[in-house]
Amino acid sequence: SPRMSPSTSGAHNVFVYGTLKRGLYNHRLLERGNARFMGEVRTKRAQHVMLLADAGYPYLVKSTTDDARVIDGELYSVDDDTLTLLDELEEVSTGMYTRETIEVERREEPRATEEAYYFLAGDREDLARLPRIDAYDKALHDDVYLPKDQRGR
């Protein structure tokens, strides 16, 4: 299948795996922006572990160890302005997350591979102490997520 770049003329593929997924707190940003749901996907390779931050959102970090896994999520096509909003949410400018590219595949059609942007944990010293989780779903989100405006500074 032809490989697609994550960006063409103002349309960007973005892979989300945490609070931006449907039904979760930050999905409103995609609803308000110019975003089109492209389907449920997963990372093509098992090369990440997922960590749970103190405020209840997930971090992805690259891993070459045996516990690296495939990550499930959702694929969206967004415009330039919405990508900028996502960068702001993920605090890319401060290094909290970095925006990189990854290959994802549709769950029902594994050979259909697409390139997408995704947000990877920045290089932070506190990552080593955070608990690992297998997935970030609505039950976990509703139990532990604390929106930014409710966190202690």
C-alpha positions in Angstrom: 0.0 0.0 0.0 1.3 3.5 -0.7 2.9 5.2 2.2 1.3 8.5 3.1 3.1 11.4 4.7 1.6 12.7 7.9 1.1 16.1 6.3 -0.1 17.3 2.9 -1.3 20.8 2.2 -2.8 21.7 5.6 -4.1 18.2 6.4 -2.1 16.3 9.1 -2.6 12.7 10.4 -2.5 12.6 14.2 -2.5 9.4 16.3 -4.0 9.9 19.7 -3.9 7.4 22.6 -4.9 9.3 25.7 -7.3 12.1 26.8 -7.9 13.2 23.2 -9.7 10.0 22.4 -13.5 10.0 21.8 -15.5 10.4 25.1 -12.5 11.7 27.1 -11.8 15.1 28.5 -9.6 16.7 25.8 -11.5 15.3 22.9 -13.5 18.6 22.9 -10.4 20.2 21.3 -10.7 18.0 18.3 -14.5 18.5 18.2 -14.1 22.3 18.2 -11.2 22.2 15.7 -11.1 21.0 12.2 -10.6 17.3 12.8 -11.9 14.2 11.0 -12.0 10.8 12.7 -10.2 8.3 10.4 -10.6 5.2 12.4 -9.3 3.0 15.2 -5.6 2.2 14.7 -2.6 0.8 16.5 1.1 1.3 16.3 2.7 -0.9 13.7 5.6 -1.9 15.9 5.8 -2.8 19.6 8.3 -0.1 20.6 6.7 1.9 23.4 5.7 1.6 27.0 2.8 3.7 28.5 3.2 5.5 31.8 0.6 7.1 33.9 1.4 10.7 35.0 0.4 12.0 38.5 -2.5 14.0 37.0 -3.9 10.9 35.3 -2.9 11.2 31.7 -0.7 8.8 29.8 2.9 9.3 28.5 4.4 7.2 25.8 8.1 6.5 25.9 10.2 4.6 23.4 11.5 1.3 24.7 13.7 -1.5 23.3 13.0 -3.8 26.2 10.8 -6.9 26.2 7.9 -5.0 27.8 7.6 -2.6 24.8 4.1 -3.0 23.2 1.8 -2.1 20.4 -0.4 0.9 21.4 -4.0 1.2 20.5 -5.5 4.6 19.6 -7.4 6.7 17.1 -6.4 8.4 13.9 -7.5 11.9 13.0 -6.9 14.2 10.1 -6.5 17.8 11.4 -5.8 21.2 9.8 -2.9 23.5 10.6 -4.7 25.4 13.3 -5.9 22.3 15.1 -2.3 20.8 15.0 -1.1 24.1 16.6 -3.8 23.7 19.3 -2.6 20.1 20.0 1.0 21.3 20.2 -0.2 23.9 22.8 -2.2 21.3 24.8 0.8 18.9 24.9 3.2 21.8 25.8 5.6 20.9 23.0 7.3 24.3 23.4 8.2 23.5 27.0 9.4 20.0 26.2 6.6 18.2 28.1 5.9 16.2 25.0 7.6 16.1 21.6 5.7 15.7 18.3 7.2 12.9 16.2 6.0 10.6 13.4 5.0 7.0 13.7 3.5 4.3 11.5 0.0 3.1 12.4 -2.2 0.5 11.0 -5.9 0.1 11.0 -7.1 -2.6 13.3 -9.4 -4.2 10.8 -6.9 -3.9 7.9 -3.4 -4.3 9.2 -1.7 -3.9 5.8 -3.1 -0.4 5.5 -0.3 1.6 7.0 -0.2 5.3 7.5 2.3 7.8 8.8 0.9 10.0 11.6 2.2 12.6 14.1 2.0 11.6 17.7 3.1 13.1 21.0 5.9 11.3 22.9 6.9 12.1 26.4 9.7 14.7 26.6 13.0 13.9 28.3 11.9 14.2 31.9 13.6 12.9 35.1 10.3 11.9 36.8 9.4 9.3 34.1 11.3 6.5 35.8 9.1 6.5 38.9 5.8 6.6 37.1 3.7 3.4 37.0 3.3 1.5 33.7 -0.1 0.8 32.3 -1.2 -1.4 29.4 -3.9 0.9 28.0 -5.7 4.2 28.7 -9.4 3.8 28.6 -12.5 5.7 29.7 -12.7 3.8 33.1 -9.1 4.7 34.0 -9.5 8.3 32.6 -12.7 8.9 34.6 -11.1 7.5 37.8 -7.8 9.4 37.7 -7.7 12.3 35.2 -7.3 15.8 36.6 -7.8 18.6 34.1 -5.0 21.3 33.8 -7.1 24.0 35.4 -7.7 21.8 38.5 -4.0 20.8 39.1 -2.0 22.4 41.9 0.7 24.7 40.5 
